[in-house]
Amino acid sequence: IAFHVDREEPLVSMTMRADLDSRLLNSAQDAGAELLAPCRLTDLGPANGSIELRTSSGRIEADYAVAADGALGPTAGAAGWGRHT
């Protein structure tokens, strides 16, 4: 089986992970985010219509939290989102 497709835009784009992380961090900071590093999440839960994060650097209350450590990462575990068995 063979076929041919003409495209104006590339089908795939790639980047180095360090470059992506840097651009995401810079964009978030430009929008007002604060980087707390090093900082480890110890627990999380609901708090007055928001989310409370308990960390090695103290307590943080926020409207949103981004769990970017994977579906089975420590953030999902702290939230009680374990494997479905």
N, C-alpha and C positions, 0 to 999 in steps of 0.2 A: 504494500500500500504506500502510495506516495502522493503528496499534495504540495502546492505552492501557495504562499500567502504573501502579499505585498503590504507592508505596514509603514506608516509615517513615523510612529513612535516605537521605541524598542519594546519587546515583549517582556523582558526582564531587566531590572536595574539592581545593581549590587553596591554595597558600601562596606567599609571596614567598621567593625563593631565599635571600636574606640571613637571613631569620627561621629558615628550616630549618637553614641552616649553623650559626647561633648556638645553636639548641636542641640540635643534634647534638653540637657542641663542648662545651657545658655538661654534657650528660648523660655524655659520655665522660670529662670531667674529674672529675665527681662520682663516677664509677666507678673513678677512679685513673689515667686516662690523662694523659700529659704532652704538652703542645703544644710542639713545637720549631719556632719560626718566627723569622726565615726559615730554611729548611733545604731543600736540594735533594738528591734521591737521585742518587747517582753510579753505584752498582752494587748488586747483591744476589745472594745465593746461599745454599745450605744450610749449616748450621753446627751440628754436634752435636745433631741431632734438632730443630733450630729453624731460624729464618731469620736471616741476617745482612744488615743494611742498611748500606751504606757511604754516608755523606752528607757534605755540605759542613760539617756540625757534628761529624763523627766517626762512629764505628762504633756500631751499635745491634744487639743480639741480642734476638729476641722469639719467642714461641710462634706468633704470628700477625701478618700484615701485611694491611692493607686497601688495595688498589689502587683508588683512586677517581678515576683520571684517564682512564678509558675503555679499551675493549678494545684500542685501538691506541696508547695513551698511552706515555709514557716508562717507566713501571713495567713494562708488558707487554713492551716492547722490551728492557729490562734483564734480564728473566726469560727472554728467548728466545722469547716468544710472538708471533711475527710474523704477517703475513698468510698465509693458506693459499692457495697458488697451484696 
